[in-house]
Structures are given as C-alpha cells and as structure tokens.
C-alpha cells in the first residue's frame, strides 16, 4: 500500500520533466542554427558587395509594352470620340491574330505600324474637329475643342484645354504652364499666323482648327499614348 503511494509522485515528477523537456525543444531560439540575440552579425569591417545603380535592363514585366490592335482602336475612340473606319482592314498589320496562321498578338514596332497609327490618328482627329465645330463653344460634348473659340483664340482657354487633353490622351495631370510636358504643344498653338497661311478658302479660324488637329494627331501618335 505504501509502495503505491510512493510511486505515484515519482511518475508525476517524470511526466512533468518530460513535458518541460519537450517545451524547451520547441521554444523560440532553441535552434542552435538560428540567429539569436547572441549572434554578432556581419563584421563592421566586412565589405558588402551591392550594386548602387541596380540592373542596367529592366525585367520584362516592367518594360513598357505596346498597345494591342484592339486597344489602339478603343483608345482612339475614347480620346477623340470618333471610330476609325479603316480599323478592320489594318487590324492584322497592327498585330491582331487571325487564329488561322497565328494565335499570338503582335506587339512589334515597325514602319507599317507607325504609318497605320498615323493614318488612324489623322482620320479620327479630323473627324473630331469637324464634329466639334458643329457644336457650340461651351458644349461639353466637344472632344478636342472644349472651350475653344476658333474665331477669337484665348491664351488661357488654350492652356486649360491643353492640360485637359494631356490628361485625356496621356493620363498626365499637368498644373503649371511651365511644365516641360506642355512647352512643345504650346509652341505649336501659340505660333503666330502668317499671312500665307490664310487664303481665300481658309480663314483664321480654319488655321486655328488645323493647329488643334495637328496637336490631336501628335498626342495620339506619342509613345505615352501607344504604350503602357
């Protein structure tokens, strides 16, 4: 009887010791290979080889990519409010797969691509200017000539509309007129009209319209519009 009472505490003590040992094995910092508070770390005198400038070439995932044929078509429609009538005839050259001979979207830059994009920009921008001139100056349905009176050009109205178009075409929110992204476009719009620019069939308003059309084409063929 006394032997049974004596062994019970011994068994309990052994169980407690086993639990303590298992807990110690699983405790944080018990791994001798892990860095603990006593790990001195690298020697302050060691030279760590790091490239301060990073890789010379960006990984493929970060490189700018050209818009697909369908994206170009849709982007022009959103920016100018006009549909490019020649898209279907040019889609294959712009890289749209026919799923017969090719199933991959072509995104290469080429002379043919630049030519077709220029044709598309000129067609949609010209149609947009024509449509805008049929609307009143304050009509918000105007896509390109928003707030622009071709018969009485105003410098502040030009700058405000240019800032809006840079946001519309390129996604650039420009606030200051001296922003370098604005300068070349302002030079195009602010150039004085030469007498030779105006003929019996072309008025000063026509010349002003041509300038905005040229600006529209420039924005639509710019790399910031064609890549992402």
C-alpha positions in Angstrom: 0.0 0.0 0.0 2.8 2.4 1.0 4.7 1.4 -2.2 1.8 2.5 -4.4 1.6 5.9 -2.7 5.3 6.4 -3.1 5.5 5.6 -6.8 2.7 8.0 -7.8 4.6 11.2 -7.1 7.6 9.7 -8.9 5.6 9.0 -12.0 4.1 12.5 -11.8 7.6 14.0 -11.5 8.8 12.1 -14.5 5.8 13.2 -16.6 6.4 16.9 -15.6 10.1 16.6 -16.5 9.2 15.1 -19.9 6.7 17.9 -20.6 9.3 20.5 -19.6 11.9 19.0 -21.9 9.5 18.9 -24.9 8.5 22.5 -24.3 12.2 23.6 -24.2 12.8 21.8 -27.5 10.0 23.7 -29.2 10.7 27.1 -27.6 11.8 30.0 -29.8 15.5 30.4 -30.0 16.2 26.8 -29.1 17.5 26.0 -32.6 21.3 26.3 -32.3 21.5 27.2 -36.0 19.0 30.1 -35.8 20.2 33.7 -35.3 19.6 34.6 -31.7 20.4 37.6 -29.6 24.0 36.4 -29.2 24.5 36.4 -33.0 27.1 39.1 -33.6 26.0 39.6 -37.3 28.4 40.7 -40.0 31.7 42.2 -39.1 31.6 46.0 -39.4 34.8 45.8 -41.4 33.4 43.4 -43.9 32.7 44.9 -47.4 29.3 44.0 -48.7 29.1 43.9 -52.5 26.0 45.8 -53.6 25.2 47.4 -56.9 24.1 51.0 -56.1 22.5 51.6 -59.5 20.6 48.3 -59.9 20.4 46.3 -63.1 21.1 48.0 -66.4 18.0 46.4 -68.0 14.5 46.3 -66.6 12.8 42.9 -66.1 10.4 42.1 -68.9 7.4 42.6 -66.6 8.4 46.3 -66.0 9.3 47.2 -69.6 6.8 49.4 -71.5 4.5 47.4 -73.7 2.8 48.5 -76.9 -0.9 48.6 -77.0 -2.7 45.8 -78.9 -4.5 46.5 -82.2 -7.9 46.4 -80.4 -6.6 48.6 -77.6 -5.4 51.3 -80.0 -8.8 51.2 -81.8 -10.7 51.6 -78.5 -8.3 54.2 -77.1 -8.7 56.4 -80.1 -12.4 56.1 -79.9 -12.4 57.2 -76.2 -9.9 60.1 -76.8 -11.4 61.6 -79.9 -15.0 60.4 -79.7 -14.6 59.0 -83.3 -14.4 55.5 -84.7 -11.6 54.7 -87.1 -13.4 53.3 -90.2 -10.2 51.6 -91.5 -9.5 49.5 -88.4 -10.7 46.2 -89.8 -8.5 46.5 -92.9 -5.5 47.4 -90.8 -6.0 45.2 -87.8 -3.9 42.3 -89.0 -0.9 44.6 -89.8 -1.3 46.2 -86.3 -0.9 42.7 -84.8 -4.3 41.3 -84.3 -4.1 37.5 -84.6 -6.3 35.8 -87.3 -6.3 32.4 -85.3 -5.6 30.6 -88.5 -2.0 31.2 -89.2 -1.2 33.0 -85.9 -2.7 33.0 -82.4 -0.4 35.4 -80.7 -1.0 39.2 -80.5 1.8 41.0 -82.4 3.2 44.0 -80.5 6.3 44.8 -82.5 7.1 48.4 -83.6 7.6 48.7 -87.3 7.3 51.3 -90.1 4.0 49.8 -91.2 2.7 50.1 -87.6 3.7 53.8 -87.4 2.2 54.5 -90.8 -1.2 52.9 -89.8 -1.3 54.6 -86.4 -0.6 57.9 -88.1 -3.5 57.3 -90.6 -5.8 56.3 -87.7 -4.9 59.4 -85.7 -5.4 61.8 -88.7 -8.7 60.3 -89.6 -10.2 60.3 -86.1 -8.7 63.7 -85.2 -10.0 65.3 -88.4 -13.5 63.9 -87.8 -13.4 65.0 -84.1 -12.5 68.6 -85.1 -15.3 68.7 -87.7 -17.8 67.3 -85.2 -16.7 69.8 -82.5 -17.0 72.8 -84.9 -20.7 71.9 -85.4 -21.2 72.3 -81.6 -21.2 75.5 -79.5 -18.1 76.6 -77.7 -19.4 75.7 -74.3 -20.8 72.4 -75.3 -19.2 69.7 -73.1 -19.8 67.1 -75.8 -16.8 68.6 -77.6 -13.9 66.1 -77.6 -11.0 68.3 -78.7 -12.1 71.9 -78.9 -13.6 72.1 -75.4 -14.0 75.8 -74.6 -12.1 76.9 -77.7 -13.5 79.8 -79.8 -11.7 79.4 -83.2 -12.7 82.9 -84.2 -11.3 84.5 -81.1 -8.4 82.4 -79.7 -7.8 83.0 -76.0 -4.4 82.1 -74.4 -5.9 81.0 -71.1 -8.5 78.8 -72.8 -5.8 77.2 -74.9 -3.8 76.3 -71.9 -6.7 75.0 -69.9 -7.8 72.8 -72.9 -4.2 71.6 -73.5 -4.0 70.4 -69.8 -7.3 68.6 -70.3 -6.1 66.9 -73.5 -2.8 65.8 -71.9 -4.9 64.1 -69.1 -7.3 62.7 -71.7 -4.7 61.2 -74.0 -1.7 60.5 -71.8 -3.0 60.4 -68.3 -0.7 63.3 -67.2 -2.2 65.7 -64.8 -0.4 69.0 -65.5 -1.0 72.0 -63.3 1.8 74.5 -64.2 2.1 76.1 -67.7 5.9 75.9 -67.4 5.7 72.1 -67.1 8.2 70.7 -69.7 5.4 68.4 -71.0 3.4 71.4 -72.0 6.0 73.5 -73.7 6.2 71.9 -77.2 2.5 71.8 -77.5 2.1 75.4 -76.5 4.7 76.4 -79.1 2.5 74.8 -81.8 -0.7 76.5 -80.6 0.9 79.9 -79.9 2.8 80.4 -83.1 1.6 83.5 -85.0 -0.5 83.0 -88.1 1.4 84.0 -91.2 -0.5 85.8 -94.0 0.4 83.0 -96.3 -1.4 80.6 -94.0 -4.7 82.3 -94.8 -6.1 82.1 -98.3 -9.4 82.9 -100.0 -10.8 79.5 -98.9 -9.0 79.3 -95.5 -9.9 81.7 -92.7 -8.0 82.4 -89.5 -10.5 80.0 -87.7 -9.6 77.3 -90.2 -5.9 77.7 -89.5 -6.6 77.5 -85.7 -8.6 74.4 -86.3 -5.7 72.8 -88.2 -3.4 73.5 -85.3 -5.7 71.7 -82.9 -6.0 68.9 -85.3 -2.2 68.6 -85.6 -1.9 68.7 -81.8 -4.5 65.9 -81.6 -2.5 63.8 -84.1 0.7 64.4 -82.1 -0.9 63.3 -78.8 -2.4 60.2 -80.5 0.9 59.1 -82.0 3.0 59.8 -78.9 4.7 56.9 -77.1 2.8 57.8 -73.9 -0.5 57.1 -75.8 0.7 53.9 -77.6 2.4 52.2 -74.7 1.6 51.3 -71.0 
